[in-house]
């Protein structure tokens, strides 16, 4: 039986999508509060992940892994 992915692995998978993910999408997927997600993004940056922040057409902030 394969191991269930961790929430951090799930977040990374969403951030690797071409469109990235918004805080609301990440919140819905992993069930964390916005401040916890922002802290997790900071932790991923400190571990060497190049996470970029940008605004979508509707002004919603999206995060994605650069590259």
MMTF fields as JSON, N, C-alpha, C and O atoms, coordinates in Angstrom:
{
  "mmtfVersion": "1.0.0",
  "mmtfProducer": "UNKNOWN",
  "numBonds": 267,
  "numAtoms": 268,
  "numGroups": 67,
  "numChains": 1,
  "numModels": 1,
  "chainsPerModel": [1],
  "groupsPerChain": [67],
  "chainIdList": ["A"],
  "bondAtomList": [4, 2, 8, 6, 12, 10, 16, 14, 20, 18, 24, 22, 28, 26, 32, 30, 36, 34, 40, 38, 44, 42, 48, 46, 52, 50, 56, 54, 60, 58, 64, 62, 68, 66, 72, 70, 76, 74, 80, 78, 84, 82, 88, 86, 92, 90, 96, 94, 100, 98, 104, 102, 108, 106, 112, 110, 116, 114, 120, 118, 124, 122, 128, 126, 132, 130, 136, 134, 140, 138, 144, 142, 148, 146, 152, 150, 156, 154, 160, 158, 164, 162, 168, 166, 172, 170, 176, 174, 180, 178, 184, 182, 188, 186, 192, 190, 196, 194, 200, 198, 204, 202, 208, 206, 212, 210, 216, 214, 220, 218, 224, 222, 228, 226, 232, 230, 236, 234, 240, 238, 244, 242, 248, 246, 252, 250, 256, 254, 260, 258, 264, 262],
  "bondOrderList": [1, 1, 1, 1, 1, 1, 1, 1, 1, 1, 1, 1, 1, 1, 1, 1, 1, 1, 1, 1, 1, 1, 1, 1, 1, 1, 1, 1, 1, 1, 1, 1, 1, 1, 1, 1, 1, 1, 1, 1, 1, 1, 1, 1, 1, 1, 1, 1, 1, 1, 1, 1, 1, 1, 1, 1, 1, 1, 1, 1, 1, 1, 1, 1, 1, 1],
  "groupList": [{"groupName": "UNK", "atomNameList": ["N", "CA", "C", "O"], "elementList": ["N", "C", "C", "O"], "formalChargeList": [0, 0, 0, 0], "bondAtomList": [1, 0, 2, 1, 3, 2], "bondOrderList": [1, 1, 2], "singleLetterCode": "X", "chemCompType": "L-PEPTIDE LINKING"}],
  "groupTypeList": [0, 0, 0, 0, 0, 0, 0, 0, 0, 0, 0, 0, 0, 0, 0, 0, 0, 0, 0, 0, 0, 0, 0, 0, 0, 0, 0, 0, 0, 0, 0, 0, 0, 0, 0, 0, 0, 0, 0, 0, 0, 0, 0, 0, 0, 0, 0, 0, 0, 0, 0, 0, 0, 0, 0, 0, 0, 0, 0, 0, 0, 0, 0, 0, 0, 0, 0],
  "groupIdList": [1, 2, 3, 4, 5, 6, 7, 8, 9, 10, 11, 12, 13, 14, 15, 16, 17, 18, 19, 20, 21, 22, 23, 24, 25, 26, 27, 28, 29, 30, 31, 32, 33, 34, 35, 36, 37, 38, 39, 40, 41, 42, 43, 44, 45, 46, 47, 48, 49, 50, 51, 52, 53, 54, 55, 56, 57, 58, 59, 60, 61, 62, 63, 64, 65, 66, 67],
  "secStructList": [7, 7, 7, 7, 7, 7, 2, 2, 2, 2, 2, 2, 2, 2, 2, 6, 1, 6, 6, 7, 3, 3, 2, 2, 2, 2, 2, 2, 2, 2, 7, 7, 7, 2, 2, 2, 2, 2, 2, 2, 2, 2, 2, 2, 2, 2, 6, 6, 7, 7, 3, 3, 3, 3, 3, 7, 6, 6, 1, 7, 3, 3, 3, 3, 3, 7, 7],
  "xCoordList": [0.841, 0.0, 0.892, 1.757, 0.693, 1.555, 1.28, 0.155, 2.328, 2.201, 1.414, 1.551, 0.604, -0.172, 0.785, 1.622, 0.676, 1.588, 1.341, 0.213, 2.419, 2.287, 1.631, 1.514, 1.208, 0.577, 1.587, 1.231, 2.831, 3.866, 4.083, 4.239, 4.095, 4.231, 3.045, 3.21, 1.865, 0.672, 0.784, 0.443, 1.263, 1.451, 2.455, 2.217, 3.562, 4.572, 3.999, 4.303, 3.177, 2.563, 1.695, 1.736, 0.915, 0.062, 0.894, 0.543, 1.977, 2.823, 3.58, 3.989, 3.772, 4.484, 3.598, 4.1, 2.296, 1.407, 1.767, 2.241, 1.548, 1.869, 1.163, 1.728, -0.055, -0.805, -0.519, -0.949, 0.194, 0.468, -0.79, -1.678, -0.878, -2.042, -2.206, -1.23, -3.441, -3.729, -3.799, -3.866, -3.782, -3.911, -5.245, -5.305, -6.315, -7.631, -7.62, -8.223, -6.94, -6.857, -6.056, -6.436, -4.956, -4.145, -4.919, -4.853, -5.656, -6.461, -7.495, -7.672, -8.172, -9.206, -8.615, -9.239, -7.409, -6.788, -6.231, -6.474, -5.483, -4.828, -5.547, -5.259, -6.483, -7.259, -6.553, -6.912, -5.551, -4.823, -5.344, -5.975, -5.074, -5.402, -4.406, -3.281, -4.809, -3.911, -2.547, -1.527, -2.516, -1.229, -0.316, 0.904, -0.891, -0.098, 0.466, 1.599, -0.318, 0.154, 1.284, 2.272, 1.147, 2.216, 3.496, 4.593, 3.365, 4.536, 5.163, 6.387, 4.335, 4.849, 5.59, 6.625, 5.062, 5.737, 7.093, 8.068, 7.154, 8.422, 9.405, 10.585, 8.925, 9.778, 10.301, 11.458, 9.46, 9.896, 10.953, 11.907, 10.782, 11.793, 13.13, 14.181, 13.087, 14.314, 14.999, 16.213, 14.221, 14.79, 15.298, 15.788, 15.184, 15.766, 14.788, 15.218, 13.505, 12.523, 12.328, 12.115, 12.401, 12.225, 10.738, 10.227, 10.06, 8.62, 8.387, 8.855, 7.651, 7.345, 5.904, 5.038, 5.667, 4.33, 3.927, 4.709, 2.694, 2.193, 0.695, 0.05, 0.154, -1.29, -1.933, -1.405, -3.083, -3.851, -4.699, -4.62, -5.503, -6.337, -7.325, -7.649, -7.8, -8.778, -8.126, -8.819, -6.803, -6.107, -5.807, -5.355, -6.058, -5.795, -4.324, -3.793, -3.676, -2.273, -2.129, -2.807, -1.229, -0.916, 0.558, 1.401, 0.849, 2.204, 2.571, 1.737, 3.82, 4.263, 5.766, 6.481, 6.216, 7.636, 8.254, 7.792, 9.28, 9.949, 10.66, 11.167, 10.675, 11.408, 10.502, 10.924],
  "yCoordList": [-1.172, 0.0, 1.243, 1.377, 2.16, 3.339, 4.296, 4.405, 4.975, 5.926, 7.157, 7.623, 7.664, 8.871, 10.065, 10.199, 10.942, 12.092, 13.038, 13.2, 13.648, 14.608, 15.88, 16.071, 16.736, 17.986, 18.886, 19.592, 18.867, 19.668, 19.153, 19.954, 17.842, 17.278, 17.684, 17.968, 17.708, 18.129, 19.6, 19.965, 20.441, 21.86, 22.02, 22.795, 21.302, 21.383, 20.957, 21.567, 19.919, 19.449, 20.553, 20.777, 21.238, 22.319, 23.5, 24.132, 23.796, 24.919, 24.644, 25.581, 23.381, 23.017, 23.104, 23.029, 23.261, 23.41, 24.7, 25.649, 24.747, 25.975, 27.215, 28.309, 27.054, 28.204, 28.441, 29.452, 27.533, 27.659, 27.447, 26.7, 28.092, 27.939, 29.19, 29.846, 29.504, 30.619, 30.086, 28.878, 30.998, 30.597, 29.87, 28.878, 30.359, 29.735, 28.298, 27.413, 28.062, 26.7, 25.797, 24.652, 26.313, 25.525, 25.233, 24.128, 26.237, 26.082, 24.977, 24.137, 24.982, 23.986, 22.58, 21.61, 22.478, 21.169, 20.572, 19.403, 21.375, 20.814, 21.126, 20.507, 22.082, 22.37, 23.223, 23.195, 23.983, 24.85, 26.277, 26.661, 27.054, 28.47, 29.238, 28.779, 30.407, 31.174, 31.484, 31.408, 31.834, 32.163, 30.944, 31.08, 29.759, 28.528, 28.223, 27.758, 28.483, 28.25, 29.21, 28.805, 30.471, 31.436, 31.05, 31.203, 30.557, 30.088, 28.875, 28.756, 27.982, 26.806, 27.234, 26.66, 28.246, 28.753, 29.355, 29.181, 30.054, 30.611, 29.487, 29.574, 28.448, 27.295, 26.621, 26.202, 26.51, 25.911, 26.782, 26.268, 28.11, 29.024, 28.833, 28.811, 28.695, 28.517, 27.194, 27.062, 26.222, 24.923, 24.936, 23.92, 26.095, 26.211, 26.211, 26.285, 26.133, 26.178, 27.629, 28.509, 27.871, 29.221, 29.451, 29.153, 29.981, 30.209, 31.658, 32.587, 31.831, 33.168, 33.516, 32.645, 34.806, 35.295, 36.249, 37.102, 36.093, 36.984, 37.157, 36.456, 38.088, 38.345, 37.827, 38.015, 37.171, 36.679, 37.791, 38.943, 37.439, 38.414, 39.106, 40.275, 38.413, 38.976, 39.615, 39.993, 39.738, 40.353, 39.418, 39.856, 38.127, 37.134, 36.734, 36.466, 36.694, 36.311, 34.805, 34.007, 34.434, 33.039, 32.796, 33.666, 31.623, 31.219, 30.054, 29.19, 30.027, 28.899, 28.705, 29.605, 27.516, 27.205, 27.723, 27.389, 28.527, 29.101, 28.007, 27.028, 28.211, 27.258, 26.594, 25.752],
  "zCoordList": [0.0, 0.0, 0.0, 0.865, -0.964, -1.022, 0.139, 0.627, 0.56, 1.669, 1.222, 0.091, 2.117, 1.837, 1.809, 2.702, 0.792, 0.748, 1.93, 2.396, 2.394, 3.489, 2.956, 1.745, 3.866, 3.448, 2.739, 1.795, 3.181, 2.511, 1.091, 0.169, 0.895, -0.454, -1.328, -2.514, -0.745, -1.471, -1.877, -3.003, -0.96, -1.26, -2.401, -3.327, -2.343, -3.401, -4.749, -5.775, -4.751, -5.995, -6.602, -7.812, -5.775, -6.265, -6.757, -7.753, -6.078, -6.478, -7.771, -8.458, -8.11, -9.338, -10.581, -11.703, -10.393, -11.546, -12.278, -11.654, -13.601, -14.351, -13.81, -13.831, -13.331, -12.8, -11.321, -10.766, -10.682, -9.253, -8.433, -8.843, -7.282, -6.406, -5.553, -5.191, -5.244, -4.344, -2.914, -2.691, -1.964, -0.558, -0.359, 0.367, -1.002, -0.855, -1.382, -0.775, -2.507, -3.055, -2.125, -1.882, -1.612, -0.687, 0.591, 1.129, 1.073, 2.286, 2.108, 2.99, 0.972, 0.701, 0.619, 1.05, 0.063, -0.14, 1.153, 1.453, 1.921, 3.114, 4.422, 5.446, 4.401, 5.597, 6.633, 7.81, 6.205, 7.132, 7.048, 6.064, 8.086, 8.112, 7.235, 7.034, 6.71, 5.837, 6.462, 5.778, 7.757, 8.375, 8.445, 8.354, 8.605, 8.636, 7.257, 7.134, 6.228, 4.856, 4.503, 3.89, 4.882, 4.595, 5.338, 4.801, 6.552, 7.31, 6.621, 6.568, 6.098, 5.386, 4.119, 3.781, 3.416, 2.216, 2.582, 1.852, 3.7, 4.168, 4.489, 4.15, 5.132, 5.443, 4.187, 4.145, 3.159, 1.892, 1.219, 0.634, 1.305, 0.746, 1.456, 0.815, 2.779, 3.553, 3.222, 3.378, 2.766, 2.369, 0.934, 0.441, 0.251, -1.078, -2.238, -3.389, -1.985, -3.063, -3.494, -2.66, -4.803, -5.333, -5.589, -6.668, -4.589, -4.689, -5.091, -4.433, -6.189, -6.681, -6.355, -6.271, -6.174, -5.884, -6.999, -7.419, -7.471, -8.514, -8.368, -7.589, -9.116, -9.072, -10.344, -11.44, -10.191, -11.321, -11.924, -11.499, -12.911, -13.616, -12.682, -12.889, -11.673, -10.748, -9.522, -8.578, -9.533, -8.417, -7.262, -6.204, -7.461, -6.408, -6.469, -7.547, -5.327, -5.27, -5.477, -4.831, -6.395, -6.668, -6.374, -6.596, -5.882, -5.582, -6.495, -6.764, -6.975, -7.801, -7.611, -7.169, -7.955, -7.898, -9.193, -10.284, -9.071, -10.242, -11.041, -10.492, -12.335, -13.175, -14.071, -14.863]
}
